[in-house]
Amino acid sequence: MQRRTKQRSAILRVLREEGRPLTPEEILRQGKKEVPSLGMTTVYRSIRAMLDDGVLVGIQYPGQPTRYEVPAPEHIHFICNRCRQVYDLPLPQEEATLSLPSGFVAEGHELIVYGRCPDCAPGRPGAV
Ligand SMILES: [Zn+2]
């Protein structure tokens, strides 16, 4: 129990510190620095438990591995077209005004911006 709590809190800390959605592999790599005994099976099991508890949300974009993050409404997702990295950008969004057909009820929305991250911006060495 104690052990499980420690692993879960390590995973949460990794996600908060990185400040962007992470793949299980990225979570494992960072989490091992804090809990060296952490393994892939534990990471997957913890992710599943935290998804059930609503502590984490999974993010799936076409052509991308599933990433996980701590839900936060006050940000947008930015996907770099070159390195495919997904960033959380703190940018409070006005609630979108949607005219949905009758019968549809909106319960949330998400804004995804595609472009170049600072590392891949045109003009940077190595950038295309
Ligand atoms: Zn990039």
Boltz pocket constraint, residues with backbone or C-beta under 6 A from the ligand:
constraints:
  - pocket:
      binder: B
      contacts: [[A, 80], [A, 81], [A, 82], [A, 83], [A, 84], [A, 85], [A, 116], [A, 117], [A, 118], [A, 119], [A, 120]]
      max_distance: 6.0
